[in-house]
């Protein structure tokens, strides 16, 4: 079987983790990298992501030129959580007629919150005759695709409740910053207001679940609160004194027939005593599932991207979500 040639667009922590996984999967080959960081541009991709060997391809700052030169089979896009920010990047990739697997959270289910952007991307992808997928551990799996899958054995579903609790000390620095660790409560509220501190994806996950169950929701709400440290707590990257923000508590609720029908609760903070994923399906039969220790977000995000590549290459042209692609699974390579 021919090698699957992968171009890496965005070489932050998640993008680098994808490169590392590709380097150890037979049948997959990294053929280039794209990034705006001048420190990375011109260097060997293997050196940039910390591999013990060089990959023989360099990182470029010119996306269109790199795509034309490398001719990848697929592009892994790991640059931003905002669909607005990645639209020019997606357009450039699709003009080169290359399929995309992206970690962009808003792209995981954009038909509810970003309808016009979703329509544009779908049209671009159809014209290019390639598929586009937004995926990740959350959104994309833990709080949407996984509970949707569990409902397959139910004869009736009344309510879905998902709880995700993470000790953020094990996560990368950008994630710890994204949940506001180290801020004062005033700084936290300002950053919530400008959108720089928050988990992106609860609304998208709720919409995905509702559409899968053919539920018409009256409204979706989100609430974000700071988690304050009661004692000094440290990670590899920073220390948070008592009274300062050590993370975030965020809730998303979808209302149906005047009552909460989908409730997603997420806590991510330094020093959480237990990490876990818990799903409750209220209905017949009533289901309760807990993943002790939780799902390691950084490993899982890179993994679901790599494991989705083959699915995207065989998918019909257009914009897809984890809800409409075939059941995902580990892809060992070829």
DRENNUZA-534820 format. One record per residue: residue in three letters; x, y, z of N, C-alpha, C, O, CB in turn. Coordinates in steps of 0.1 Angstrom, whole numbers, plus 5000, padded with zeros to 4 digits. Last residue first. Glycine has a CB too. Layout:
BEGIN
ALAXYZXYZXYZXYZXYZ...
***
This chain:
BEGIN
UNK499750105080499650005069500949925069501049835060499350075056UNK498150185112499050215100498950095090498050015091500450235104UNK496350135132497750095134498750135123499950115124497849945136UNK494050325145494550295132496050265133496850355135494350415122UNK491350285167492750295166493150255152492650145146493450205176UNK488250435154489050335161490550355159490950435151488550185156UNK484950565149486450575149487050465157486450405166486850715155UNK482350475127482850465141484350475141485050395134482350335147UNK482250705099482150575105482750575119483650655122482950475096UNK480851045104481850955099481650815105481050795115483251005102UNK478851185118478451125106479551035099479250965090478051235096UNK480051275142478751215142478351135129477751035130477651315145UNK482351405137482451275143481151205143481051085145483051285157UNK481651565105481751565119481951425124481751325117480551635127UNK482651725074482151615082482351645097483051725101482751475078UNK482251885043482551905057481851795066480651775064482152045062UNK483351715013482451805021482951805035483951745039481051755021UNK483351394996483751534997482751615006481551595005483851594983UNK483351095017482851175006483251325007483451365018481251165005UNK486350935030485050995032484651075019485451105011485051095043UNK488850835030487850755023486450815024485450765019487750615030UNK490251025045490650995031489650915023489550925011492050925031UNK489051005069488851125061489151105047488551155038489651245067UNK489950755078488450785077488250905068487350895059487850805090UNK492650805080492150705070490750725068490250705056492450565075UNK492650995102493151025088492650935078492150975067494751025088UNK491950935127490850975118491350995104490551015095490251105123UNK494250875141493350765139492150805129491450715124492750715152UNK495251135144495951035136495050925132495050875121497250985143UNK493251245161493551305148494251205139493751185127494551425150UNK493351085183492151085175492351155162491651115152490951155183UNK496051145192495651015187494451015179494350945168495450925199UNK495951415200496851375189496451245183496451225171498251375194UNK494051385221493751475209494651435198494151425186494051615214UNK495251205238494051165232493751255220493251205209492851165241UNK497451345248497651215241496451185232496551145221497951105251UNK495951555260497051585250497251455242497351465229498351625257UNK494151435279493751525268494751535257494351535245493351655273UNK493551125290494651225289494451305277494651265266496051155289UNK490651075306491251055293492351165292492051285293490251065281UNK490350945340490051025329490850995316491550895316490351165333UNK490450795363491750855358491550945346492451025343492650745354UNK487750595352488650635363489950685357490550625349488850515373UNK485050655335486450625332487350685343487650805343486850685318UNK481850535340482950625346484250575341484550455342482850625361UNK478450535333479750495329480750585335480550705334479950485314UNK475250415334476150495341477550445338477850325340475850495356UNK471850405321473250375320474150465328473850585328473750375305UNK468750265321469550365326471050325326471350215331469050405341UNK467450135290467850115303468650245308469150315300468749995305UNK465750425294465550275295466450205285466250225273464050235294UNK467050695312466150645302465950495305465950455316466550675288UNK469950885314468650855321467650815310467250895301468150985329UNK473150825314472050825304470750785312470650675316472250725292UNK476050975324474750925329473750935318473451045313474350995342UNK479550955325478350975316477150905322477150785326478650915302UNK482651085334481451015338480251055329479951165327481151045353UNK486051075337484951105328483751025332483950905335485351075312UNK488451215360487551115355486651165345486451285343486751045367UNK490751265386490451295372489551185367489851065370491751305363UNK490751405418490551285410490151335396489451425394489351205416UNK491551645430491851515437491651395428492251285431491051505450UNK493151895412491951815413492251685419493151615415491151795399UNK495452055408495251985420493951915422493551885434495352085431UNK494352295386495552235392495152175406494552245414496652345393UNK491352205367492152285376493352215382493352095383491252345387UNK488452175352489852155349490652255357490652375355490152175334UNK485252045349486252115358487652075354487951955352485952065373UNK482152055333483652035332484352115342484152235344484052075318UNK479151915324479851985335481351955333481751835333479251945348UNK476351935305477751905304478451985315478352105315478251925290UNK473151805300473951885309475451835309475751725312473451875324UNK470251805284471651775282472451865291472351985290472051785267UNK467851895294467851765288469251715286469551595286467151765275UNK466152095316467452055312467451915306467051815314468452065323UNK462852195303463652135313465052105307465252085295463052005319UNK461252285282461352365294462252315305462352375315460052385300UNK461752115261460452115267460452175281459852135291459851965269UNK465052135268464052075259462752065267462752005278464551935254UNK468252295269466852285274465952225263465952275252466452415279UNK471552215277470552225266469152195271468952095277470952125255UNK474252375293472952305294472152325282471952435277472252355307UNK477552365305476652385294475352305295475452185299477452345281UNK479852495328478652415326477952465313477852575310477752435338UNK483052495343482252535332481052445330481252315330483052555319UNK485652615361484452525363483452575352483052695353483852525377UNK489252625360487852675355486852565358487152445358487852705340UNK492052725380491352655369489952705367489552815372491352505371UNK493052865401493852745397493152675385493752575381494052655409UNK493353205410492553105402493552995398494653015394492053175389UNK494153265445494253285431493553175423493253065428495753295426UNK493953165470493153275467493253315452492353395448493553395475UNK497353055473495953045478495253175475495753285476496053025494UNK499253065442499053085456497553075460496653085452499653215460UNK500552845419499352925421499152935437499052835443498052865415UNK503252815396502752795409501552895412501653005407503852815420UNK504052635365503752755373503252715387502952595390502652835366UNK505052395353505252525347504952645355505552745353504352525335UNK504452165367505752175362506052325357507252365356505952075350UNK502452325393502652225383504152235378504852315384501652255371UNK501252375427502252395416502152285406501752175408503652395422UNK499452565451499552445442500452465430500352575424498052405438UNK498752675482499552695471499752565464499952455470501052745475UNK495152635489496552635493497452655481496952645469496952495500UNK492952685474492852695489494252695496494352735507491952595495UNK492352845444493252755451493052785466492952905470494752775447UNK489152855427490252925435491052825443490452725449489653025444UNK487852845396488152765407489352825414490452845408488552615402UNK485453075381486853035384486852935396486052935405487653165388UNK482952975357483353025370484752985373485252885368482352975381UNK480553005332482052985335482353055348482053165350482953045324UNK477952865314478352945326479752905329480152785329477352915338UNK475652855287476952825292477252915304476953035304478052835281UNK472752715272473352815280474752765284474952645285472552845293UNK470452685245471652635251472352745259472552855254472652575240UNK466952625239468152715241469252635247469052525253467752835250UNK465352425230464852565230465952665231465952775226463852585241UNK466052165207466352235219465852375218465952445208467852235222UNK464751875195464752015192464952095206464052085214463452065185UNK466451575189465851655199465951805194466951855190466451645213UNK467651365176466551435169465751515180464551515179465651335162UNK470051275186468851215191467551275185466451245190468851235206UNK471851425171471851285170470651215175470151115170473151225177UNK471151685180470851645166470851495164470051435156471851715156UNK472151665206470751695204470351645189469251585187470351835206UNK474851625203474051525209472551545206471951445203474251535225UNK475551865190475851735183474951625189474351545182477251705184UNK474852055209474152055196474351925189473451875183474652175187UNK476751985228475351985231474551975219473651895217474852095240UNK479152055215478851915219477351895222476851785218479751885232UNK478952325211478952235199478652095203477952025196480352245193UNK478952415238477752435229477752345217476652295214477652585225UNK481552335245480352275251479152295243478352205242480252345265UNK483752455231483152335226481952275233481252185227484152225226UNK486452575249485652595237485052465232485752365230486452655225UNK486852685281486852575272485952595261484752635262486452445280UNK488553005286487252925285487552795278488452785269486152995279UNK489953295280489853185291488553125290487553185294490153245305UNK489453465259490753395260490853295271491753205270491853495261UNK487153615258487153485252488453405253488553295247486753495238UNK486753845272487353865258487453725251487953715240488653935259UNK485553745295484853835287485353845273484653855263484753975294UNK487653595305486453525301485653615292485053565282485553485314UNK489353805311489753705301488553625296488453585285490853625305UNK487953925332488253995320488553905308488153925297489454095322UNK487953715351486653765345486853845332486153835323485853845355UNK490653695357489953585351488653635344488453595333489553485362UNK491253935368491853905356491153795349490953795336493353865358UNK489653895392489354005383489953985369489354005359489954145388UNK490953685404489553665399489153775389488453755380488553665411UNK494253645390493353695400491953675395491753655383493653845404UNK495853345376495153475375494453515388494153435396494153485364UNK496653085378497553185382497053325381497653425386498753185373UNK494852955351495652925362496653035365497353075356496452795360UNK493052975329493253085338494053065350494053145359491953125343UNK492952785310491952775321492152875332491452875342491952635327UNK495052855294493752865288492652855299491552905297493552755278UNK497252785309496952925307495552945302494853045306497952985297UNK497052505307496952565320496652715319495852775327498252545328UNK497452485279496152445285495952505298494852555302496052295286UNK500152575276499052655270497652615275496752705276499052635255UNK501452365292501352505297500252585290499452645297502652575295UNK499752045293500752135288500452285293499352315297500752135273UNK498751865323498551915310499652015306500452055314497251975308UNK498851785349499551695339499451745325499951685316498851555340UNK497451975363498851975365499551885355500751905352499151925379UNK494751955360495452015349496952025351497652075343494952155348UNK492751695365493851765372494751825362495551745355494551665382UNK489351715354490751695351491751765360491551885364491051745336UNK486251585348487051645358488551615355488851495353486651605373UNK483151595334484551575330485451655340485351775341484851615316UNK480051455330480951525339482351485335482751375334480651485354UNK476951465315478351425313479151515323479051635323478751445299UNK473751345311474551425320476051375318476251255320474051415335UNK470651335294472051295293472851395302472751515300472651295279UNK467351205295468351305298469751255298469951135300468051365313UNK465851005282465151125288466151235290465851355288464451085301UNK465450765258466450855265465750975269465051045261467650885255UNK464750425252464250555255465350635262466050585271462950555264UNK466150205246464850215239464250355242463250395235463950105244UNK469750205240468550245248467250245240467350275228468750395253UNK472050165228471450045234470250085242469750005250472549975243UNK472950405219472550305209471850185215471150115208473750265201UNK473950575238472450575236472050465226470850445225472050715232UNK476750555234476050485245474550475244473950375248476450545259UNK477150735214477350595211476650515222476050405219478850565211UNK476750985227475950945216475950795214474950735212476351025203UNK478950975245477650955250476650925239475650855242477151085258UNK481050995224480950885233479550865240479050755239482050895245UNK480551245211480551115204480350995213479650905210481851105195UNK480651415237479551415226479551275219478551205220479851525216UNK482651425254481451475259480351485248479351545250481651615264UNK484851285241484451255255483051305259482351235266485451315264UNK484751375212484751245217484151235231482951185233486051185217UNK484451635203484851535193484751395198484651305191486251565188UNK485851915223484751835217485351735207486551735203483751925210UNK487851655232486651735237486751875232487551955237486651725253UNK489651535215489051455226487851525232486951455237490151435237UNK488751595180489551615192489051525203488051455201489651765197UNK488051745148487951645158488851675170489551775170488251505153UNK486651825117487151885130486951775141485851725142486452015133UNK487451745084486851695097487551775108488751805108487151545099UNK486751725049487251805060486551755073485351735074486951965058UNK487551575017486751585030487451665040488751685040486551445035UNK487351684983488051634994487151645007486151725006489451694996UNK486751844960486551694960487351624971487851514969486851634946UNK486652114958487952044958487951894958488951834955488752094970UNK483952144961484552184949485952124947486352084936484752344949UNK483652054987482951984976483552014963483751934954481452014976UNK485152245001485552105001484952024990485551934984485252035015UNK483652474997485052464992485452324991486152284981485952545002UNK481152395009481252424995482652414989482852364978480652564992UNK482052365036481452255029481552275014481852185006479952235033UNK482852625041483852525041483352395034484052335026484252485056UNK480352765039481552795030482552685029482952645018482252925035UNK478952645059478452635046479552665036479652595025477252725043UNK480452715082480252575078479852555064480352465057479252505088UNK480052995081481352935079481352795075482052745067482252955092UNK477252995086477853055073479252995071479552965059477853205074UNK477052885112476352825101477052865087477252785079474952865101UNK478152835139478852905128478352855114479052795107480452885129UNK476552685156477052815160477752905149477853025150478052795172UNK475752465141474852525151475252665154474452765154474752445163UNK477752365125476452385119475452455128474452505123475852265115UNK480152285136479952425134478552465128478152575127480952475124UNK481652085154480252085150479752225148479052285156479452015162UNK484452125151483951995154482451975152481951875148484151965169UNK485152385148484952315136484352175138483852105129486252295128UNK485752465173484552515167484152445154483052445150484552665165UNK488252345177487152305185485852345178484852275178487252365199UNK490552215155489852335158488452305164487652235158489552415145UNK492152015146491752015160491052135164490752165176493052005169UNK491351855114491751965123491351955137490351885140491152095117UNK492251725084491851685098492351795107493551815107492351535102UNK491451765050491951825063491351745074490151705075491451975064UNK492651715016491751695027492351745040493551755041491351545028UNK493451954991493951855000492951845012492451945017495351905006UNK493452154971492652034969493251924978493351804973492751994954UNK494352404974495352314969494752174968495452074964496552304979UNK492152514984492452564971493552464965493652454953492952704971UNK492252405009491252345000491552394986491152334976489852385004UNK494252555021494452415019493552355009493852275001494252345033UNK493152815020494352785013494552635011495052595000495552845021UNK490852775036490652815022491952785014491852735003490352955021UNK492052725061491252615054491152645039491252555031489852605061UNK493252975065494052855064493352745057493952675048494552815078UNK490953145067491953165056492853045054493253015043492753285059UNK489753015090489053015077490053045066490052975056487953125077UNK490753035115491352935106490752935092491152855084491152795112UNK489353235128490853255126491353155116492353185109491553235139UNK486753135129487053255122488553275118488953315107486553375129UNK487052925147486852895133487053015124487553005112485352845131UNK489452905172488452985166488252955151489252955143488853135167UNK491552765181490252715185489152795178487952745178490052735200UNK494352695159493452785166492152715170491752625164493252915159UNK496052485147496452625149495652705159496252785166496452695136UNK496452235131496352245146496852385149498052405154497252145153UNK495652015106495552165109495352175124494352145130494452235101UNK497051805084496651815098496751955103497852015103497451715107UNK496151705052496751815060496151805074494951805076496551955054UNK497051445029496151505039496951615047498151605048495651395049UNK498851395010497551335008496551395018495351385015497751185011UNK500951674997500451575008499151515004498351564996500351645021UNK502851814980501751734975501351634985501351514982502151664962UNK505051984984505051854991503951764986504151644986504851875006UNK504552224968505852144967505652004973506151914966506852224975UNK502052314976502252284962503552194960503552104952502452414954UNK502452355003501452254999501652214984501552094981500052305000UNK504352555003504652425009503652315004504152205002504652435025UNK502952764991504152714985504452574990504852484982505252804987UNK500852805010500552774996501752704989501552614982500052894989UNK502352875034501452755033501252715019501352595015500152785040UNK505352965044504452995032503552865030504052775024505253025019UNK507052885062506152985066505153025056504253105058506953115071UNK508052545068507852655059506952755066506052725074507352615046UNK510452305079509252385082509152515074510152585072509152415097UNK511652035058511752165066510452225069509452205062512652255059UNK512651695061511751795055511751925064511951905077510251745053UNK514051505074514451535061513551635054513651655041514551415053UNK513751435100512851385091513151415076512551365067511451425094UNK516251345125515651435115514751365105514951245103516851505107UNK515551205157516151205144515451305135514351355137515951055138UNK514151235181515651205182516351195168517551175167515851075189UNK511951525180512251385177513751355178514551445176511751345162UNK511151785185511851715195512051565192512351485202511251725207UNK510051945165509151875174509851785185509151725193508151795167UNK512352035152511352135158510452065168510152125178510552195146UNK513651815142514251895152513251985160513351995172515351975146UNK511751735123512051645134512651715146512451695157512951535129UNK511851945104510551915112510851825124510251855135509551855103UNK514552165103514052025101512852005110512852035122515151925103UNK513852515098514452405105513852265101512752265096514352425120UNK512352705085513652675079514352555086515352505081514552785079UNK510752815114510752825099512252795094513152855099510352955094UNK510952845141510752715136510952705121511452605115509352665139UNK511253115146512253025152512152885146513152815145512053015167UNK508953235135510253245128511353155133512253115126510653385128UNK505853075133506953105143508353115135508753015130507053005154UNK503952985117504253125116505453165125505953275124503053205119UNK504352675098504152745110504552895108505352925099504952685122UNK504252355085503952495082503652565096502952515104502652515073UNK506052075072505452145083505252295079506052345071506252135096UNK506151755055506451895057505651955068504751895074506051965044UNK505551495054506251545043506451695044506951755034505451515030UNK505451205074505351345074506251405062507351375061505851405088UNK503650915066504950985065504751135065503851185058505650945052UNK502550585073502250725074503650805074504650755080501550765087UNK503350325074502450365063502050515063501450565054501250285064UNK503550285109503950245096502850285085501650285088504050095095UNK504150545132503050455126503450415112503750505103501750535125UNK505950715142506050575147504850495142504650385147505950575162UNK505450965132506850905130506950765134507850695131507850995138UNK502951025141503150985127504450915124504550825117503051105117UNK503551105167502850975164502950925150503150805148501350995167UNK504951335162505651225169504951095167505550995165505751255184UNK502951495150504251455142504951335149505351245142505151575141UNK501251515172500851445160502051405151502051295147499851535151UNK502851675188502451545193501951455181502251335181501351545204UNK502851915174504151835175503851695180504551605175505051905186UNK500151995177500751965163502051885164502251795156500952095156UNK500152035205499351925199499851895185499951775181497851965198UNK502152245208502252115215501452005209501951895208501752135229UNK502452375174502452395188502452255195502752155188501152465192UNK502552385146503452295153503552345168504652345173504752305146UNK500752395117500652435131501452335139501152225140499152435136UNK500252155096499952295096499752335111498652315116498752335087UNK501851895081501451945095501352095095502452165093502551895105UNK500951655058501451785060500951835073499751825076501151885048UNK501651315050500951405059501651545060502851545062500751345073UNK500851055029501751165030501051275038499951325034502251225017UNK500850715032499950835034500850955038501450955048498850815045UNK502350505009502450575021501350685021501050745010503850645022UNK500550234993501350354992501350425006500350415013500850454981UNK500849885000500050005000500950125000501950135007499050005012
***
